[in-house]
Amino acid sequence: SGCLGYYSGSSGTATVTGAGSTWVNSSDLRVGREGVGTLTVEAGGQVSNVHGLIGNLTEGTGTVTVTGAGST
């Protein structure tokens, strides 16, 4: 699984940019579980996972931005 900002007080940032750039998770992707998480997918980048959880606990703050042609 992938985690950005998993624990309280933690932060994590990831950017996936460009055609052919991928981040593949075989399970969950958690962005801002208890901490602060930021994920940007741009310019044809691709992110895939089984379950996507954004800011999934009360303490968590998650931001996901997908922009640009071909980005998923």
OpenMM code with the backbone's topology and positions (N, CA, C; nanometers):
from openmm import Vec3, app, unit

residues = "SER GLY CYS LEU GLY TYR TYR SER GLY SER SER GLY THR ALA THR VAL THR GLY ALA GLY SER THR TRP VAL ASN SER SER ASP LEU ARG VAL GLY ARG GLU GLY VAL GLY THR LEU THR VAL GLU ALA GLY GLY GLN VAL SER ASN VAL HIS GLY LEU ILE GLY ASN LEU THR GLU GLY THR GLY THR VAL THR VAL THR GLY ALA GLY SER THR".split()
positions = [
    Vec3(0.0830, -0.1189, 0.0000),
    Vec3(0.0000, 0.0000, 0.0000),
    Vec3(0.0873, 0.1251, 0.0000),
    Vec3(0.0293, 0.2359, -0.0426),
    Vec3(0.1006, 0.3624, -0.0435),
    Vec3(0.0414, 0.4552, 0.0611),
    Vec3(0.1267, 0.5336, 0.1248),
    Vec3(0.0814, 0.6218, 0.2314),
    Vec3(0.1520, 0.7570, 0.2228),
    Vec3(0.0741, 0.8642, 0.2293),
    Vec3(0.1259, 1.0006, 0.2370),
    Vec3(0.0577, 1.0669, 0.3553),
    Vec3(0.1326, 1.1000, 0.4598),
    Vec3(0.0723, 1.1583, 0.5794),
    Vec3(-0.0068, 1.0571, 0.6594),
    Vec3(0.0537, 0.9431, 0.6859),
    Vec3(-0.0157, 0.8331, 0.7524),
    Vec3(-0.0399, 0.8603, 0.9007),
    Vec3(0.0648, 0.9049, 0.9725),
    Vec3(0.0544, 0.9247, 1.1174),
    Vec3(0.0247, 1.0692, 1.1535),
    Vec3(-0.0365, 1.0894, 1.2680),
    Vec3(-0.0629, 1.2236, 1.3185),
    Vec3(0.0673, 1.3020, 1.3275),
    Vec3(0.0678, 1.4248, 1.2759),
    Vec3(0.1872, 1.5080, 1.2787),
    Vec3(0.2814, 1.4850, 1.1622),
    Vec3(0.2518, 1.3870, 1.0791),
    Vec3(0.3385, 1.3590, 0.9640),
    Vec3(0.2836, 1.4249, 0.8391),
    Vec3(0.3698, 1.4368, 0.7384),
    Vec3(0.3246, 1.4883, 0.6098),
    Vec3(0.3966, 1.4136, 0.4989),
    Vec3(0.3316, 1.4063, 0.3852),
    Vec3(0.3916, 1.3392, 0.2707),
    Vec3(0.3394, 1.3976, 0.1417),
    Vec3(0.4279, 1.4070, 0.0437),
    Vec3(0.3930, 1.4631, -0.0860),
    Vec3(0.4489, 1.3750, -0.1957),
    Vec3(0.3695, 1.3527, -0.2991),
    Vec3(0.4171, 1.2797, -0.4158),
    Vec3(0.3617, 1.3466, -0.5413),
    Vec3(0.4447, 1.3506, -0.6449),
    Vec3(0.4040, 1.4041, -0.7737),
    Vec3(0.4394, 1.3028, -0.8811),
    Vec3(0.3421, 1.2679, -0.9637),
    Vec3(0.3626, 1.1751, -1.0746),
    Vec3(0.3400, 1.2560, -1.2025),
    Vec3(0.4472, 1.2791, -1.2775),
    Vec3(0.4420, 1.3700, -1.3917),
    Vec3(0.4893, 1.3027, -1.5196),
    Vec3(0.4109, 1.3186, -1.6257),
    Vec3(0.4536, 1.2779, -1.7584),
    Vec3(0.4004, 1.1444, -1.8042),
    Vec3(0.3755, 1.1356, -1.9333),
    Vec3(0.3305, 1.0110, -1.9945),
    Vec3(0.4327, 0.9020, -1.9668),
    Vec3(0.3853, 0.7862, -1.9252),
    Vec3(0.4741, 0.6748, -1.8917),
    Vec3(0.5151, 0.6722, -1.7457),
    Vec3(0.4855, 0.7794, -1.6703),
    Vec3(0.5145, 0.7821, -1.5258),
    Vec3(0.3968, 0.7207, -1.4516),
    Vec3(0.4239, 0.6198, -1.3696),
    Vec3(0.3167, 0.5501, -1.2996),
    Vec3(0.3537, 0.5244, -1.1542),
    Vec3(0.2511, 0.5153, -1.0704),
    Vec3(0.2642, 0.4687, -0.9329),
    Vec3(0.1547, 0.3661, -0.9150),
    Vec3(0.1925, 0.2390, -0.8984),
    Vec3(0.0972, 0.1296, -0.8884),
    Vec3(0.0999, 0.0741, -0.7463),
    Vec3(-0.0171, 0.0678, -0.6830),
    Vec3(-0.0319, 0.0104, -0.5494),
    Vec3(-0.1162, -0.1153, -0.5601),
    Vec3(-0.0712, -0.2236, -0.4985),
    Vec3(-0.1459, -0.3487, -0.5052),
    Vec3(-0.2597, -0.3526, -0.4035),
    Vec3(-0.2685, -0.2513, -0.3197),
    Vec3(-0.3723, -0.2457, -0.2171),
    Vec3(-0.4222, -0.1019, -0.2046),
    Vec3(-0.4215, -0.0476, -0.0821),
    Vec3(-0.4738, 0.0862, -0.0563),
    Vec3(-0.3730, 0.1963, -0.0873),
    Vec3(-0.4257, 0.3123, -0.1208),
    Vec3(-0.3475, 0.4350, -0.1279),
    Vec3(-0.4137, 0.5328, -0.0322),
    Vec3(-0.3420, 0.5724, 0.0723),
    Vec3(-0.3964, 0.6622, 0.1740),
    Vec3(-0.3251, 0.7975, 0.1633),
    Vec3(-0.4025, 0.9008, 0.1390),
    Vec3(-0.3489, 1.0362, 0.1272),
    Vec3(-0.4088, 1.1177, 0.2412),
    Vec3(-0.3291, 1.1464, 0.3453),
    Vec3(-0.3776, 1.2203, 0.4613),
    Vec3(-0.4610, 1.1366, 0.5548),
    Vec3(-0.4094, 1.0218, 0.5975),
    Vec3(-0.4840, 0.9354, 0.6892),
    Vec3(-0.5051, 1.0050, 0.8233),
    Vec3(-0.3960, 1.0344, 0.8945),
    Vec3(-0.4023, 1.1125, 1.0188),
    Vec3(-0.3219, 1.2407, 1.0067),
    Vec3(-0.2286, 1.2446, 0.9147),
    Vec3(-0.1458, 1.3620, 0.8917),
    Vec3(-0.1930, 1.4391, 0.7698),
    Vec3(-0.0966, 1.5024, 0.7031),
    Vec3(-0.1269, 1.5828, 0.5846),
    Vec3(-0.0639, 1.5160, 0.4628),
    Vec3(-0.1452, 1.4841, 0.3640),
    Vec3(-0.0950, 1.4201, 0.2427),
    Vec3(-0.1362, 1.4955, 0.1187),
    Vec3(-0.0438, 1.5035, 0.0227),
    Vec3(-0.0707, 1.5717, -0.1031),
    Vec3(-0.0209, 1.4857, -0.2182),
    Vec3(-0.1082, 1.4590, -0.3130),
    Vec3(-0.0731, 1.3826, -0.4323),
    Vec3(-0.1124, 1.4637, -0.5546),
    Vec3(-0.0178, 1.4796, -0.6472),
    Vec3(-0.0439, 1.5478, -0.7730),
    Vec3(-0.0112, 1.4532, -0.8874),
    Vec3(-0.1067, 1.4371, -0.9784),
    Vec3(-0.0878, 1.3557, -1.0983),
    Vec3(-0.1086, 1.4503, -1.2163),
    Vec3(-0.0060, 1.4641, -1.3014),
    Vec3(-0.0145, 1.5656, -1.4060),
    Vec3(0.0535, 1.5212, -1.5347),
    Vec3(0.0146, 1.5890, -1.6433),
    Vec3(0.0791, 1.5736, -1.7740),
    Vec3(0.0865, 1.4296, -1.8226),
    Vec3(-0.0199, 1.3533, -1.7990),
    Vec3(-0.0237, 1.2159, -1.8471),
    Vec3(0.0214, 1.1113, -1.7474),
    Vec3(0.0534, 1.1509, -1.6246),
    Vec3(0.0914, 1.0551, -1.5203),
    Vec3(-0.0266, 0.9682, -1.4803),
    Vec3(0.0025, 0.8508, -1.4233),
    Vec3(-0.1027, 0.7576, -1.3846),
    Vec3(-0.0750, 0.7006, -1.2472),
    Vec3(-0.1797, 0.6943, -1.1643),
    Vec3(-0.1738, 0.6317, -1.0323),
    Vec3(-0.2866, 0.5309, -1.0255),
    Vec3(-0.2566, 0.4105, -0.9759),
    Vec3(-0.3621, 0.3098, -0.9616),
    Vec3(-0.3497, 0.2394, -0.8273),
    Vec3(-0.4639, 0.1938, -0.7763),
    Vec3(-0.4708, 0.1261, -0.6475),
    Vec3(-0.6036, 0.0526, -0.6376),
    Vec3(-0.6192, -0.0300, -0.5343),
    Vec3(-0.7438, -0.1021, -0.5121),
    Vec3(-0.8460, -0.0100, -0.4452),
    Vec3(-0.8061, 0.0548, -0.3352),
    Vec3(-0.8914, 0.1488, -0.2622),
    Vec3(-0.8150, 0.2791, -0.2453),
    Vec3(-0.8788, 0.3911, -0.2762),
    Vec3(-0.8192, 0.5219, -0.2544),
    Vec3(-0.8870, 0.5905, -0.1376),
    Vec3(-0.8084, 0.6312, -0.0378),
    Vec3(-0.8614, 0.6937, 0.0837),
    Vec3(-0.7967, 0.8304, 0.0984),
    Vec3(-0.8772, 0.9353, 0.0965),
    Vec3(-0.8271, 1.0722, 0.1018),
    Vec3(-0.8818, 1.1379, 0.2278),
    Vec3(-0.7909, 1.1763, 0.3214),
    Vec3(-0.8342, 1.2370, 0.4470),
    Vec3(-0.9317, 1.1484, 0.5204),
    Vec3(-0.8979, 1.0194, 0.5357),
    Vec3(-0.9987, 0.9240, 0.5801),
    Vec3(-1.0243, 0.9189, 0.7304),
    Vec3(-0.9419, 0.9808, 0.8135),
    Vec3(-0.9737, 0.9923, 0.9554),
    Vec3(-0.9954, 1.1399, 0.9886),
    Vec3(-1.0641, 1.1655, 1.0979),
    Vec3(-1.0994, 1.3023, 1.1350),
    Vec3(-0.9790, 1.3953, 1.1375),
    Vec3(-0.8644, 1.3461, 1.1837),
    Vec3(-0.7442, 1.4273, 1.1964),
    Vec3(-0.6724, 1.4490, 1.0633),
    Vec3(-0.7075, 1.3724, 0.9626),
    Vec3(-0.6341, 1.3738, 0.8363),
    Vec3(-0.6789, 1.4821, 0.7401),
    Vec3(-0.5821, 1.5311, 0.6629),
    Vec3(-0.6105, 1.6264, 0.5562),
    Vec3(-0.5443, 1.5756, 0.4290),
    Vec3(-0.6233, 1.5404, 0.3307),
    Vec3(-0.5704, 1.4876, 0.2065),
    Vec3(-0.6131, 1.5715, 0.0876),
    Vec3(-0.5178, 1.5937, -0.0027),
    Vec3(-0.5472, 1.6671, -0.1260),
    Vec3(-0.4921, 1.5890, -0.2435),
    Vec3(-0.5763, 1.5637, -0.3412),
    Vec3(-0.5346, 1.4961, -0.4631),
    Vec3(-0.5744, 1.5840, -0.5816),
    Vec3(-0.4783, 1.6127, -0.6685),
    Vec3(-0.5031, 1.6927, -0.7873),
    Vec3(-0.4630, 1.6124, -0.9106),
    Vec3(-0.5557, 1.5982, -1.0034),
    Vec3(-0.5279, 1.5287, -1.1303),
    Vec3(-0.5530, 1.6299, -1.2418),
    Vec3(-0.4480, 1.6585, -1.3195),
    Vec3(-0.4596, 1.7620, -1.4203),
    Vec3(-0.3787, 1.7266, -1.5450),
    Vec3(-0.4259, 1.7710, -1.6583),
    Vec3(-0.3536, 1.7472, -1.7827),
    Vec3(-0.4076, 1.6295, -1.8607),
    Vec3(-0.3976, 1.6394, -1.9910),
    Vec3(-0.4471, 1.5346, -2.0812),
    Vec3(-0.3832, 1.4002, -2.0504),
    Vec3(-0.4649, 1.2962, -2.0404),
    Vec3(-0.4160, 1.1610, -2.0204),
    Vec3(-0.3834, 1.1256, -1.8769),
    Vec3(-0.3969, 1.2185, -1.7842),
    Vec3(-0.3688, 1.1894, -1.6421),
    Vec3(-0.4839, 1.1131, -1.5815),
    Vec3(-0.4509, 1.0110, -1.5034),
    Vec3(-0.5548, 0.9323, -1.4351),
    Vec3(-0.5115, 0.8981, -1.2958),
] * unit.nanometer
topology = app.Topology()
chain = topology.addChain("A")
for resn in residues:
    res = topology.addResidue(resn, chain)
    for name in ("N", "CA", "C"):
        topology.addAtom(name, app.Element.getBySymbol(name[0]), res)
